[in-house]
Amino acid sequence: MRKLVLAAAASVTIAAAAVAVTTAPIHAQAGPEAQEITVTSGTYTTDPNHTLVGWSLDHLGFNDYFGIYGNVTGTLMLDAENMANTSVDITIPLDTPTVASAGLAQHLLRAGADGAAPDFFGPSPEPARFVSTAVHPMGDNQAHIIGNLTFNGQTHPVEITAGLSGAGTNGMNQKDTLGFHGTAIIVRSQWGLGWGTQFGLGDEVKLNITAAFEK
């Protein structure tokens, strides 16, 4: 289940890089009809209170189990004129898992017995970090984000399918805000977190990312 977290990274993970201060129309779905909205290039930072990485994992072939990681921080460098120039760098804390079971939360952070490696993250795990290496636009408001996800001392490539879900001025703080939804799948055993796979606990972790970036 820890894998979920990683992907974090997925994160959250949407894309963009730029230094220019240009403006470009991007089509996003708002209600039943697509509307043209204006997105401005530049540097955005995550709204950590409203950026979440959800994960789900096959529970022994019977059902799915899921959880959420919050307090996600990072930077989006957006080039609205050329999305291929966009980049994202996201950090996801792994020491504060949100799950329905207190026992599972403790297990995720439990030390290994008698000096052995922990089943999952262990106490005080380092945050997961996703750093994009390429952004491939797919139409007006979709992109594939390729990057490296690091956690549990290992780094492996991850691909996030992301879409622009909203853009405009936040009515509460008056900041220019971009919203994204993203999905990814990671194989947790690649990051050394394969505990339970031998008796049927899923190895693939599905990530569901919702991110808000503010300028």
C-alpha positions as CSV (number, residue, x, y, z in Angstrom):
1,M,0.0,0.0,0.0
2,R,2.9,2.2,0.4
3,K,3.3,2.2,-3.2
4,L,0.3,4.3,-3.6
5,V,2.0,6.9,-1.8
6,L,4.8,7.0,-4.2
7,A,3.2,7.4,-7.1
8,A,2.5,10.1,-5.8
9,A,3.6,11.3,-6.7
10,A,1.9,10.9,-8.5
11,S,1.7,12.5,-8.0
12,V,0.3,14.8,-8.3
13,T,1.9,15.6,-11.1
14,I,0.8,17.6,-13.8
15,A,3.0,19.3,-15.8
16,A,4.5,22.4,-16.8
17,A,7.5,24.5,-17.2
18,A,8.2,28.0,-18.2
19,V,9.7,31.2,-17.4
20,A,7.8,33.4,-19.9
21,V,4.8,35.3,-18.9
22,T,2.5,34.6,-21.8
23,T,-1.2,33.9,-22.0
24,A,-2.9,31.2,-24.1
25,P,-6.4,29.9,-24.5
26,I,-6.9,26.3,-23.3
27,H,-10.1,24.3,-23.6
28,A,-11.3,22.7,-20.4
29,Q,-14.5,20.8,-19.6
30,A,-16.8,22.9,-17.3
31,G,-20.2,21.4,-17.0
32,P,-21.8,19.8,-20.1
33,E,-20.0,22.0,-22.6
34,A,-16.3,22.8,-23.1
35,Q,-15.4,26.4,-22.3
36,E,-12.3,28.4,-23.4
37,I,-10.3,29.6,-20.4
38,T,-7.1,31.6,-20.2
39,V,-4.0,30.1,-18.6
40,T,-0.9,32.2,-17.9
41,S,2.6,30.8,-18.1
42,G,4.9,31.0,-15.1
43,T,5.7,29.4,-11.8
44,Y,3.0,27.9,-9.7
45,T,3.2,26.2,-6.3
46,T,0.9,23.6,-4.9
47,D,-2.0,24.4,-2.6
48,P,-1.1,21.7,0.0
49,N,-4.5,21.8,1.7
50,H,-6.2,20.8,-1.6
51,T,-3.7,18.6,-3.3
52,L,-4.2,14.9,-2.7
53,V,-2.7,11.6,-3.9
54,G,-5.1,8.7,-3.5
55,W,-4.1,5.1,-3.9
56,S,-5.8,1.8,-4.2
57,L,-4.6,-1.8,-3.9
58,D,-6.0,-5.2,-4.6
59,H,-6.8,-6.9,-1.3
60,L,-6.1,-10.6,-1.8
61,G,-8.4,-10.7,-4.8
62,F,-11.5,-10.0,-2.8
63,N,-11.8,-6.2,-2.9
64,D,-9.8,-3.0,-3.1
65,Y,-8.3,-1.1,-0.2
66,F,-7.5,2.6,-0.5
67,G,-6.0,5.6,1.3
68,I,-4.9,9.2,0.8
69,Y,-1.8,11.3,1.2
70,G,-2.1,15.0,1.7
71,N,0.2,18.0,2.5
72,V,1.7,17.7,-1.0
73,T,4.2,20.4,-1.9
74,G,5.9,21.3,-5.1
75,T,6.3,23.6,-8.1
76,L,4.8,23.7,-11.6
77,M,6.7,25.6,-14.3
78,L,4.1,26.1,-17.0
79,D,4.6,27.2,-20.6
80,A,1.1,27.7,-21.9
81,E,2.3,28.3,-25.4
82,N,4.4,25.1,-25.6
83,M,3.4,22.4,-23.0
84,A,6.4,20.3,-23.9
85,N,8.5,22.9,-22.1
86,T,6.5,22.4,-18.9
87,S,7.9,20.7,-15.8
88,V,6.7,19.7,-12.3
89,D,8.5,18.8,-9.1
90,I,6.3,17.3,-6.3
91,T,7.0,16.0,-2.8
92,I,4.6,13.8,-0.9
93,P,5.0,13.1,2.8
94,L,4.7,9.4,3.6
95,D,4.8,9.6,7.4
96,T,1.1,10.7,7.7
97,P,-1.0,8.1,5.9
98,T,-4.8,8.5,5.9
99,V,-6.5,5.2,6.0
100,A,-9.7,3.9,7.6
101,S,-7.9,1.3,9.8
102,A,-5.8,2.5,12.7
103,G,-4.1,-0.9,12.6
104,L,-3.1,-0.5,9.0
105,A,-1.8,3.0,9.6
106,Q,0.5,1.6,12.4
107,H,1.6,-1.3,10.1
108,L,2.6,1.1,7.4
109,L,5.0,2.9,9.8
110,R,6.0,-0.1,12.0
111,A,9.7,-1.0,12.3
112,G,10.8,-4.5,11.4
113,A,10.9,-7.1,14.1
114,D,14.3,-7.9,15.6
115,G,16.2,-5.6,13.3
116,A,14.6,-7.0,10.1
117,A,13.4,-4.7,7.3
118,P,9.9,-3.2,7.9
119,D,7.0,-4.6,5.9
120,F,6.2,-1.2,4.5
121,F,7.7,2.2,5.1
122,G,8.9,1.9,8.6
123,P,9.2,4.7,11.1
124,S,9.8,8.3,9.9
125,P,10.0,7.5,6.1
126,E,11.5,10.1,3.8
127,P,9.0,11.8,1.6
128,A,8.3,10.6,-2.0
129,R,9.4,12.9,-4.7
130,F,8.3,13.0,-8.4
131,V,10.3,15.1,-10.9
132,S,9.2,15.2,-14.5
133,T,11.5,14.6,-17.3
134,A,9.1,15.1,-20.3
135,V,5.6,16.3,-20.9
136,H,3.8,15.1,-24.0
137,P,0.6,17.1,-24.9
138,M,-2.5,15.1,-26.0
139,G,-5.0,17.6,-27.3
140,D,-6.1,20.9,-25.7
141,N,-6.2,19.8,-22.0
142,Q,-4.5,16.4,-21.7
143,A,-0.9,15.4,-21.3
144,H,1.3,12.4,-20.5
145,I,3.9,13.4,-17.9
146,I,7.0,11.2,-17.7
147,G,9.2,11.5,-14.6
148,N,11.2,9.8,-11.9
149,L,9.6,8.8,-8.6
150,T,11.9,8.4,-5.6
151,F,11.0,6.8,-2.3
152,N,12.3,4.0,-0.1
153,G,15.7,4.8,-1.3
154,Q,15.0,3.9,-5.0
155,T,14.1,5.8,-8.1
156,H,12.1,4.5,-11.1
157,P,10.2,6.1,-14.0
158,V,6.5,6.7,-13.7
159,E,4.0,7.9,-16.3
160,I,1.1,10.1,-15.3
161,T,-1.9,10.8,-17.5
162,A,-3.1,14.3,-16.5
163,G,-5.8,16.7,-17.5
164,L,-6.6,20.3,-16.8
165,S,-9.8,20.4,-14.7
166,G,-10.1,24.1,-14.0
167,A,-8.4,27.5,-14.2
168,G,-9.2,30.9,-12.9
169,T,-9.1,33.2,-9.8
170,N,-9.6,31.5,-6.4
171,G,-12.6,33.3,-4.9
172,M,-11.2,32.8,-1.4
173,N,-7.6,34.0,-1.7
174,Q,-7.8,35.8,-5.1
175,K,-4.8,33.8,-6.5
176,D,-4.6,32.5,-10.0
177,T,-5.2,28.8,-9.7
178,L,-4.9,25.8,-12.0
179,G,-6.5,22.4,-11.2
180,F,-5.5,19.0,-12.5
181,H,-6.6,15.4,-12.3
182,G,-4.1,12.6,-12.9
183,T,-3.8,8.8,-12.8
184,A,-0.9,6.4,-12.7
185,I,-0.1,2.8,-11.9
186,I,3.1,1.8,-10.1
187,V,4.4,-1.6,-9.1
188,R,5.4,-1.3,-5.5
189,S,7.9,-4.2,-5.5
190,Q,10.1,-2.1,-7.8
191,W,10.6,0.2,-4.9
192,G,11.4,-2.7,-2.5
193,L,7.9,-2.7,-1.0
194,G,6.7,-6.2,-2.1
195,W,5.5,-7.4,1.3
196,G,2.4,-9.5,1.0
197,T,2.6,-10.3,-2.7
198,Q,3.6,-13.8,-1.9
199,F,0.1,-14.5,-0.4
200,G,-2.0,-12.4,-2.9
201,L,-1.7,-8.8,-1.8
202,G,-1.6,-6.7,-5.0
203,D,1.6,-5.5,-6.4
204,E,0.1,-2.8,-8.7
205,V,-0.9,0.4,-7.0
206,K,-3.4,2.7,-8.7
207,L,-2.8,6.4,-8.1
208,N,-5.6,9.0,-8.3
209,I,-4.2,12.5,-8.1
210,T,-6.1,15.8,-7.7
211,A,-3.9,18.9,-7.6
212,A,-4.3,22.6,-7.2
213,F,-1.5,25.0,-8.2
214,E,-1.4,28.7,-7.3
215,K,0.5,31.6,-8.7
